Amino acid sequence: MATTKEILITLPGGRRVDALIGAHVVRTDQPRDNGGEDTAPSPFQLFLASLGTCAGIFIQGFCARRGIPIEDIRVRETISLDTQGTLEKVRLDIELPPSFPQQYREALIRVVDQCSVKRAIQAQPTFEVHTLPSNAATEVAVAD
């Protein structure tokens, strides 16, 4: 699996924030009731979507290895927040068509439990925040 060791975050204006990940730009915005224009998902919505889409990737791989069609499989993700708005619970319901082989249903749950995003959260990584001088600010200062 290819990894991204650095993501560059830019602030294009308003409440929009973009992330440059390799050759991809992920755009975010805030809802209108939070001062944004609602032109893209919020960062928290992208975080939640990363959980569900990670589960989907694991489901897709599981089914591909067994020749199981994936067209009618869906993952429904629901969340629970506490009174302060802190995430308390994430529930993933895998909706399977009647034709999905019964003998693989429990194995599919175990596979989704291996989702990389879920495992990263469960590992409780430490977070460090620092300030550094901007390259752009350094370049302007040198030019003066």
C-alpha positions in Angstrom: 0.0 0.0 0.0 1.4 3.4 -1.0 1.6 5.8 1.9 1.5 9.6 2.0 3.9 11.0 4.5 3.1 14.7 3.9 -0.1 16.5 2.9 0.0 20.2 2.2 -3.0 22.2 3.5 -3.9 25.5 1.8 -6.5 28.1 2.6 -8.0 29.3 -0.7 -10.4 31.8 0.9 -13.6 32.0 2.9 -14.0 28.9 5.0 -12.5 26.6 2.4 -9.5 24.5 3.2 -7.8 22.3 0.6 -5.4 19.3 1.0 -2.9 18.4 -1.6 -2.3 14.7 -1.4 0.2 13.6 -4.0 -1.5 14.6 -7.4 -4.9 15.0 -5.8 -6.6 18.0 -4.2 -9.3 17.3 -1.6 -11.5 20.4 -1.1 -13.4 21.1 2.1 -15.8 23.9 3.1 -18.0 24.6 6.0 -21.8 24.6 6.0 -23.6 27.9 5.5 -24.6 27.9 9.2 -20.9 27.8 10.1 -19.9 30.7 7.8 -19.0 28.6 4.7 -20.6 28.3 1.3 -21.2 24.5 1.5 -19.3 23.9 -1.7 -17.6 20.8 -0.4 -17.8 18.4 2.6 -16.5 19.7 5.9 -13.3 18.2 7.2 -15.3 16.2 9.8 -17.5 14.8 7.1 -14.4 13.7 5.1 -13.0 12.1 8.3 -16.3 10.1 8.7 -16.3 9.3 4.9 -12.8 7.9 5.2 -14.1 5.4 7.7 -16.9 4.2 5.5 -14.9 4.2 2.3 -12.1 2.3 4.0 -14.6 -0.4 5.0 -15.8 -0.4 1.3 -12.3 -1.0 0.0 -11.9 -4.0 2.4 -15.3 -5.3 1.3 -14.4 -4.8 -2.4 -11.1 -6.7 -2.0 -12.8 -9.6 0.0 -15.4 -10.0 -2.7 -13.0 -9.7 -5.6 -10.9 -12.5 -4.2 -14.0 -14.8 -4.1 -15.7 -13.7 -7.3 -18.6 -12.2 -5.4 -20.5 -9.4 -7.3 -20.3 -6.1 -5.4 -22.9 -4.0 -7.3 -25.7 -4.4 -4.7 -23.5 -4.1 -1.6 -23.7 -0.8 0.4 -22.3 0.4 3.7 -24.5 2.6 5.8 -22.6 4.6 8.3 -24.3 6.2 11.3 -22.7 8.2 14.1 -23.6 9.1 17.6 -22.4 12.3 19.2 -22.4 13.3 22.9 -24.0 16.6 24.1 -20.7 18.5 23.3 -20.7 17.2 19.7 -17.8 14.7 20.3 -17.9 11.5 18.4 -19.0 8.6 20.6 -19.8 5.8 18.3 -19.6 4.9 14.6 -21.8 2.1 13.3 -21.2 0.4 10.0 -24.1 -1.6 8.6 -23.1 -3.7 5.6 -26.2 -4.1 3.4 -25.9 -7.3 1.4 -28.1 -8.6 -1.4 -30.0 -11.9 -0.8 -27.6 -13.6 -3.1 -24.6 -12.9 -0.9 -23.2 -16.2 0.3 -24.3 -16.9 3.9 -20.9 -18.6 4.8 -19.0 -15.3 4.2 -21.2 -12.9 6.2 -19.2 -13.2 9.5 -15.9 -13.2 7.7 -16.9 -9.9 6.0 -17.4 -8.3 9.4 -13.9 -9.5 10.5 -12.4 -8.1 7.3 -14.1 -4.7 7.8 -12.7 -4.7 11.3 -9.2 -4.6 9.8 -9.9 -1.2 8.1 -6.8 0.9 8.1 -8.6 4.1 9.1 -10.4 2.4 12.0 -7.1 0.8 13.2 -5.3 4.1 13.1 -8.0 5.7 15.3 -7.9 2.8 17.7 -4.1 3.1 18.0 -4.7 6.5 19.5 -1.8 8.3 17.8 -0.2 11.3 19.4 -0.7 14.7 17.8 1.9 17.5 17.7 1.2 21.0 16.5 4.1 23.4 15.7 4.5 26.7 14.0 7.2 27.2 11.3 8.2 30.1 9.2 6.6 29.8 5.7 8.8 29.3 2.7 6.8 32.0 0.9 7.5 34.4 3.8 11.2 33.5 3.7 11.4 34.0 0.0 9.8 37.5 0.2 12.0 38.5 3.1 15.1 37.5 1.1 13.9 39.4 -2.0 13.6 42.7 0.0 
